[in-house]
Amino acid sequence: MIIKELIGDFDILGKNQDAEGSAYKGSLNLSLDVNGRIVAVWTIGKNESQHGTGFFKDNILVINFNYIGANDQIYKGVVVYRCLTKDILEGFWSEKHGNPLYLGTENCFRRNENTSGIH
């Protein structure tokens, strides 16, 4: 697999980095910057936006991400995806201020003309 095959839009299903593993849904857009590195933009729920940059090697995609949370605090973390195919990514993630006893998880499924998001 090559990095350009990952470009596009994905629906995501995830679980947070907490004891409950609370579930969330959203979307992920992957593109490339001028240097050929991954640029990621997540939309969690209806309006939480997260941004990241990363790299790809041996079907593993690693992205450092950040977002502005409660009280305008900046949260940072890293997500690692195993690219099972160009259409299915299986990942885990951790935030700097998240519960260190747990990892979040996230699975991504490429959108196509026949899908309009996970409901």
N, C-alpha and C positions, 0 to 999 in steps of 0.2 A: 504494500500500500504506500502511496506517496501523499505528501501533505496536501496537495491541491484537491485530492479526492474528499477531504474532510470539509471543505468549504460549503456553507449552506446553513439551513435552519433546521433545528431539532426541537421536539417536544421533550420535556424532562419530567421525570418522577424521582423524587428524592426523599430522604429522611434526614432530619437535623442531627447535629452533634450534641445530643442530650440523652438522658436516661430513658426518656419516653420514645425517642426516635420518631418524633412528630413528623408527619408526612407533609410534603408540599408538591406543587406542580408549577410548571412554568415553561419557558422557552429559552433556547440558546441559539445565538447566531455566531458562526465562525467565519472569519475572513482572514486575509493576509495583509500585512503591512508592506511597505516598499522594500523591506529587507527579507521578505518571505517568512516572517514569523507570524504565529497565530495571534489574532486579535479576537477576544471573546466578549460578548455582551449577553448577559442573562437578564431575563425579566422573570422575577419570582412572584407568583400570584398575579395580581392585576397591575401592580405599579412599582414594585421594588426592583431597582436597576443595580446590577453589579457589572464590573468591568475587569478585564484581565488581559494579560499577554503571556505567551508561552512558546513552547517548542515541541517538536515531534521527532521521535526516533524509535525504530524497532516496534512500530505499532503502539507506542505509548505516547500519550499527549499529556504534558504537564503545563498547568496554567497557574500563575500567581494572580490572585484576584483581590479586589477591594470594593467596598461600598460604604455609603454613609448611613449609619443606623440612628438609634435613639439618641437624643440630645446632640445631634450633629457629630457624633463620634465616628471616626473612620475605623472600619473593621478590615483586617487583612487576613488572607489565608492562601492555601494552595490546594488545587484539585489535581488528581492523577486519574486519567482515563485509560483503560485498556480498550483499544479500538478493535472490537471483535470483527467488524466489517466496516466499510465506509458509512454504513447506515445505522450501526448500533455501537454505542459507547457505554462501557460499564466503568463507573468510577467511585472513588472515595475522596473525602476532603476533610480538612481541618482548618479552623480559624485560630489565630493567635490567642484570642480571649475566650475561646470555646472551652467546653468541659474536656480536660485532657484525658479523661477516662474513656471517651467515646470518639468515634469517627462518624462523620456524616457520609451518606451514600447518595449516588446519583446515577441514574440510567437515562441515556439519551437515545431518541428514536427519530431518524430523519423524517422531516415532513416531505410530502409530495403533493401533487395536484389534487389527490383524492382525500387528503387529510386536512382537517382544519383545527387541529389542536386536540389535546387530551382532555376529556371531560369527566 
